Structure formats: C-alpha cells, structure tokens
Amino acid sequence: MKRSIGMQSIVGFMLSVGAAAAAPGCGQAEEPEAATVTSALDQSAANGDADERDLLQAHCPHDVPAALNPPADATLAAALPARGVQIYTCTAPAPGVAPVWTLKAPHAVLGKGHDVQAIHFAGPSWQANDGSIVTGTKIASAAAPDATDIPWLLLQAATHTGAGVFADVTWVQRLATENGVAPATGCDDAHVGAQTLAPYGADYFFYRTAAAGERIQQCAAK
C-alpha cells in the first residue's frame, strides 16, 4: 500500500518540523523481511539500545534489482523511511531547445511520524541529528515498479562532515519510492525559471564497511 504523501500534508509537516530536523529526532516498519535482510535485522533492533532501534525503521522490498546491490563487505548502518518533495525547475537546456523540468534538489525528512532522525537535501546529502553529513554520487539507477514513481538508486559516499552515525557511511540505496516525478506539463518558454514541488516517499538504506568477522546485513537481490 502506498504512503499518503499529498502536497498539503507534506509541506505542512515539513514546515512544522523544519526547526527540529537539525536537532535531536526519530521511526517505520510493517512488511516482513525481504531480499537478504533477514528477521535477524529486526531482532537485533529489538535487542539493541534505543539509538540502534531508532535507525532501523524501514524494511527491504522484495524486488531489489541486482544492479543496486551494495558491495559484499557493506553492512547496514541505518534504514529510514522518508517523505518530502523533489524540487524541479523549468530549464531551457540550450537556445532553441524546448524547456524541460529539471531536478534541482530533494527536500525530505527521514524517520517515522514526527520523530525525525535525519534530513535530506541538495548534494544529494543526508544529515543525521548528531550533525554528521554524508553526500553521495549516483552509481546505478533502476526504474521503479510503478512508472509514476521516481527511480530506485545506488549511491556511493563522496564526502563526509562531522562525527556521528553518517560519518562512516559508504553506500546509500533509495528504494521503495512513491511518486516524485516531474509534471508532464507546465514547463514552456513562458515559464522558464519556474519551480514546482513533487511530493514523494522513499526508504533509504545506509551502509558502512563491516568489521572483520561481523555478520553482513544488506537489502539486496538474492
């Protein structure tokens, strides 16, 4: 079942938590485990401390494309649901070429309900409540099962800022996306420079390099 991510509710919610998102925050879980993330992930979260449980909120979808698998030595550090908007700008690629909606940046909060664990913004970057930031570079993309949803992605960490939960992140997956595609109309010569917000939802999976002998936990195709 798809999240309810209407424009009015998304914008209202993000405005209400905007100030809190940069400070302490977070929570999602519903479907049974899938792909190579086993029930042990849920059990480890149940047995772990509050911080660990807060960071394991999203479940792996059953149809992860192999192209989006993280490397074999990467293990989950966090799995968080997100809701927000994809910001598009009406841009003319070149003189004489018809303008098109071009992605400017995402803007989203990660966490369950009003308990925010991180924020997502241009870069693409993710900032945890502890101030640590990871910025990624897209490595692979796969079409979402529904054509009305933005693609699923695999990104490799490019830069880090600060110490904390995202300081050691090496890979990020964007999976289980909902909506977020650019409008089919509204961008023409008369509207160059205009912006539009497309509400979206997704689950983000953050990985770090596993320690020697550590059990690997991944959201990956079997």
C-alpha positions, 0 to 999 in steps of 0.5 A: 500500500502506498504512503499518503504523501499529498502536497498539503500534508507534506509541506505542512509537516515539513514546515512544522518540523523544519526547526527540529530536523537539525536537532535531536529526532526519530521511526517505520516498519510493517512488511516482513523481511525481504531480499537478504535482510533477514528477521535477524535485522529486526531482532537485533533492533529489538535487542539493541539500545534505543539509538540502534532501534531508532535507525532501523525503521524501514524494511527491504522490498522484495524486488531489489534489482541486482544492479543496486546491490551494495558491495559484499563487505557493506553492512547496514548502518541505518534504514529510514523511511522518508517523505518530502518533495523533489524540487524541479525547475523549468530549464531551457537546456540550450537556445532553441531547445524546448524547456524541460523540468529539471531536478534541482534538489530533494527536500525530505525528512527521514524517520517515522511520524514526527520523530525525525532522525535525519534530513535530506537535501541538495548534494544529494546529502543526508544529515543525521541529528548528531550533525554528521553529513554524508553526500553521495554520487549516483552509481546505478539507477533502476526504474521503479515498479510503478512508472509514476514513481521516481527511480530506485538508486545506488549511491556511493559516499563522496564526502563526509562532515562531522562525527556521528552515525553518517560519518562512516557511511559508504553506500546509500540505496533509495528504494521503495519510492512513491511518486516524485516525478516531474509534471508532464506539463507546465514547463514552456518558454513562458515559464522558464525559471519556474519551480514546482514541488513533487511530493514523494516517499522513499526508504533509504538504506545506509551502509558502512564497511563491516568489521572483520568477522561481523555478520553482513546485513544488506537489502539486496537481490538474492 
